[in-house]
């Protein structure tokens, strides 16, 4: 009976090779997207030398991507739910890849800033559509694990950006580094056009009393009626403050508090970031296992991961203990796939991309954008070790909201499931 229900929850019923094809394309695109984001760091000396950019301008080239994500995540996700997710993923990926190629031809700061903004817009649309597609084609019992594998493209992409940016720039210049990352994105963007998608039965949708409106006010009203959702968004945003704030400052902590040479600290930081390749799928696998009979256990996995992260990372920073600190970094992305799936599974299928868009909007505006700034301000006032302790404290606070959300999660999960089945 359970297997039959799981089959009913699959909206994209296609052969396995098409599922593998889609997940592969989405994985590569996600990796290239993050590589294009992270490449600015290693090409910074060349940009300063070639275009005469200041550190402040370099910082804007990094931040504007997050701003693009935050501003455009919701409207693009709503368009995806209205139209075709696979087609929009294809178009938006081609657009941000072309913007990456154009970056290599830019001759001043203004042109580069505009191109980087488009890269951020691309991620805003890509993640929403990609997540909705994966949820639509994978059984609930394996969604968090598959999402964890997909999310592992983030650290791999960051590492790729560091490597390509460093080595290609050294041999052929910063322009070639941008072209090397962006050009494959155009190819895989074209391949994304042929991914399967799901359609919502509009007649069944009307029978459920739902209205699939493009109006933002109508959409937000419907989403906020899902009791658990706003609590989850705010809590995840606070945890995102820790996630987005801790990683960029890794080399500084290793250099100042643990006595590493700056070059060695940077290389070591890349290795620490790569722990997410193991941690994300592992966290997803655990979330799938513990939530089979009680869906709200996905939220509890998020709580456990955040507590382990905050306690181990804060202790490692305070005691200047590298093993403790690395252990904390390992658990930092442990709950990511669980949070992605938790947000998706308490909304009806016809709002999944929109739910992901709101997720991107809140996690950056309410949390992620402020993490690096908080770290810098506390570090100036009390040192980098205290900065990590403070940011870990924010992570602990986020778990209070998660525990609150867990209380109503199962009811909203069941309600969304019933709506989806009524629309079949």
N, C-alpha and C positions, 0 to 999 in steps of 0.2 A: 504493500500500500504506500509506504514511504517513497519507494523508487518511482511509483506512478505519479505521486505528487511532485517529485523533483523534476520528472520529465515535463509535467505541465508548466513548471516554472521556467523552462527554457523557451525563450521567445524566438531564437534563431536556430531552427532545426535543420542543420545541414550536415553533410559528411564530415568526418573528423579532419580530413586533409584541409578542408576549407577553414575550419576552426584554427588549425595549426598555421595555415597561411596568414590568417588575419592577425593572430597573436604575434607572429614573427614580424609582420609589417609594422604593427603598432609598437613593438619592442624596439625595433631599429629606429623608428621615427622619434620615439621618446629619448633614446640614447643620443641621437644626433641633435635634438633640441637642447638637451642639457650640455652637450659639448659646445654648442654655439654660444650658450650662456657663459660657460666657464672659461672660454678661450681668451677673454679679455685680460684675465690676470697675467698669464705668461707672455702676452704680446704687449703688455704695458710699456716696457722700456722702449720697444720699437715705435710705438705710437707716440710717446713723448718726444723721441728723437726726430721722427719723420714729420709729425704734424704740430709739434710744439704744444701738446696738451698739458694742462696742469693736473695735479692729483685730484683736485675737485672735479674736473671734467671727466677724468677716468672713473671716478666714483659714480657720477651721473650715468655713464654708459652701462654700469652694472645695475644701478637702482631702477633705471627706466624700464627694464624688462619686468620687474616685479610690479611696477605701476601699471604697465600695459596689461598684465595678467589680471590685476585686481579690478581695473576699470571695465574691461571687456569680457570678463568671464561670464557674467550673468546674461547680457544680451546675446552673445554668441551661442550660449548653451540653449537659450530659449528658441533661437532659430533652428538649432539642431533637432530639438524635440518637435518642431513644427514641420521640418522638411526631412531630409535623409542624413543620418549621422555619418555613414561611410563616405558619402559624397562630400559632406562638409569637411570631414577630416582630411580628405584628399586635397580639396581646394586650399584649406588653411595651411596645410603642410607645405604645399608648393609655394604659397605666398611667403611664409616666413623663410623658406629656403632661398627664394629669389632675393629677399631682403638681405640674407646673409652673404650671398654672392655680391650684391650691390655694395655691401659694406667694404669689400675689397677695392672698390673703385672710388670711394669717398676721399675727398681732398681737404675736408675741414670738419670741425666738431659738430656743426649743425647737421650736416648730412649723415654723419655717423649716429648721432642721437636719434634722428628720424628712423634710420634703418633698424636700430636696436629696439625702438618702440614697436615696430612691426613684428620683430621676433617675439616680444612679450605678448602681443595680440595673438600670435600663432599658438603659443602655449595655452593661452586662455581658452581657445576653442578646441584645441587638440585633446587636452586632458579630459574635458567634459565628454566629448564624443567617444573617445577611446574607452573610457571607463564604462559608459552606457553599453557599448558594444560587447565588452568582455562579460559584463553581468548578464547580458541577454543571451550569450551563447554557452555559458558554463553553468553546470549544476550548482545549486546552493552549497552542497557539501564540499565543493572544491573551489569556490569563488575566492575566498581569502588567500588560499595558497597560490592560485593562478595570478591574482592581483599582486601578491608579494613578488612573484617572478617578474611580472611586468614592471613593478616599481623598482626592481633591482637595476633597471636601465638608468636610473638617476645617478648612482655612484659610478657606474661604468661610463656613462656619458661625461660626467665631471672629469674622471681620470683621462678619458680620451681627449677632452679639450685641453687638459694640462699638457699631455704628451705631444699632441699635434701642434699646439701653440708654441711649445718650447723648441721642439726639434725642427719643424718645418720653417718656422721664423728664422732660426739660426742659419738654415741653408738657402732658403728662397724668399724670405721676407714675410711680414705680417699679412700682406694681402693673400699670399698663397695659402697661409694657414686657414684663413676664413673660407677661401674657395674649396679647400680640401674637405672641410666639414660640411659646408652648405650644399655642394653639388649633389652628393648622394641623396640628400633630402628631397630634391626634385624628383629623382628616380623613384624613390619609395613612396613619395606623395602620389605619383601616377599609379603605382601598384595598389595604393589604398582605395582607389576608385572602384576596384573590383571586389572589395570585401562585401560579404553578405550583411544585411541589415534586417531590422524588424519593423513592421508597420502596426499601427494601432487601429483596431476596428472602431471607426467613428460611431457607427450605429450602437455598438455595445457600450461605447463611452457615454453616449447620451442616456442609455438605459440606467447607468450607474448614478446618474445625476451630476456627473462631473462636466465641466466645461473647459475644453482645451483652448484657452484664450492666450493670445500673444501679449495682452495688456500686462504690464509689469505689476500694477496694483492688484489685479485679479490673481496673478500668479503668487505674489507674496502673501496675499491673504490666505490662499489655499495651503501654501507651505507652512505658514505659521499656525494653522489649525492642527498640524501634526505636533502634538505636545512635546515630544522628545527632541524634535529637530533643532529648534533654536538653542536649547540647552547644549546639545551636542556641538553646534557650530561655535558657540562662545568658548566652550571647554577645549575644543580642538585648537581654536585660535591661540589660547593661552599656552597650550603645549607646543604649538608652532613657534611661539616666541622663544622657547628654549631650543627647539630644533634649528631654527634659522639663525639664532644668535651664537650657539656654541661652536658650530663647525668652522665658520670663517676665522675665528680667533684661535684655533688650535695651534698654528705655528708660533703665535705670540706666547702662549702659555708654556709650550715646550722649550722655547728659547729663554724666556725670562725666569721661569720658576724651576725648570728641570735642567738647565744648563746646556742645552743642545745648541750646536752651531746652527745659524739661521737656515742654511741650505739643507742641512740634515733634518732640521725640524720640519721644513716644507715637504721634503720627501716622505718623512715619517707620517705627516698629516695625511698625505694622499693614501698611504696604506691603511690608516685608521678609517678614513672615509669608505674604503673598499670593504670594510667589515659588513656594511649594509647589504652586500650581495648575498651574504649568508643570513643575516639577521632578518631581513624583510620576508623572504620565503618561509623561514622557520617560524616567524611570528604568525604568518598567514596559516601555516599548517596547524599550529597549536590552536588558533582561533577556530578553524574548521572543526577540529576534533572536539573541543570543549563546548561548542555551541550546537551540536547536533540535536540535543534534546532540550536545550534552553538557549534560545537565540541571544538573550541579553549577555551571555558570557563573552561575546565578542567585545562588549564594552569593558568587561572585567579584565580581558587581556590587555586592553589599552591602559587600564589603571595599573596593572602589574608592571608593564613595561616602563611606564613613566616613573613609578616609585623606584624601580631598580636603577633606572638612568640617573635620576636626581640624587639618590643617596650615594651611589658609587662614584658618580662624577664629582659631586661636591666634596666627598671625602678624599678623592684622588687629588683634586686641586688644592685643598687645604693642607694635606699632608705631603704634597709634592710626590705622590706615589703614582708612578707610571702604570703599574699593573691595575690598580683600582680605577684609574682614570680611563684606561682602555676598555675595561669591563663596562663602565658606564656608557662609553661611546657605542659599544656593541649593542646595548639595549635601546639606544636612542631611536632607531627606526623600527624597533620590534613590533610596535602596535600600528604602524602606518597602514598596512593592508586591512587590518581589522577596522580601523576608522573609516577607510574608504568604503568598505562593504557595509558597515553599519549605517552610514548616511544613505546609501543606495537602497537598502532593504526595507526601510520604513516609509518609502514614498512609492506611489504607483509607477508602473513602468513608463507611462507617458510623461512623467516629470523627472526621470532619472538624470538626463543631461542637465536640466535646470537645477536639480539638487546639487550636482557636481559644480555647476557654475557658482551657486551661492557658497558652496564650500570653499572654492578658490577665492572668492571675494572676501569672505570673512577671515580666512586663515592668514591672508596677507595684510588686509587693512587693520584687523584687530590684534594681530599677533606678530606674524613673520617680519613685517616691515620694521617693527620696533626692536626686535631682538638685538641686531648688531649695534644699534644706537644705544640701547640700555647698557650693553656690555662695555662700549667705549666710555660712556659717562661714568660708570662705576669704577672702571679701571683707572681713569684719570683721578678720581677722588680717593680710592682706597686700594688700588692694585688689581692686577688681572685675576689673582686667586679669589678675591672677594667678589669680583664680577661673576665668576662661575658659580659661586655660592648663591648669589642673589638670583641669577637666571634659573638655577635649579629650584629655588624656592618658588618661583612662578610656575614651574612645572608641577610641583606638589599641589599648589592651589588649583591647578586645572583638574586634578583628580577628584576634587570635591564636586565639581560640576558633573563629571563623568559618573560618579556614584549616584547622583541625583537623576541623571538621564537613564541609568540602568533600571530604575524603578518603573518607568512607563514604557520602556523599550518594547517589551513583548506584546503589549496591547497594540502599539502602533505597527509593529511588524505583522501581526495577525490581520489588522485592518487593511494594510497595503496588499497582503496576499489575497485576501477575499476580493478586493477590487480588481486585481489582475485576473483572477479566475472568472469573475463575472463578465469580463470583457472578451473571453475566448470565443 
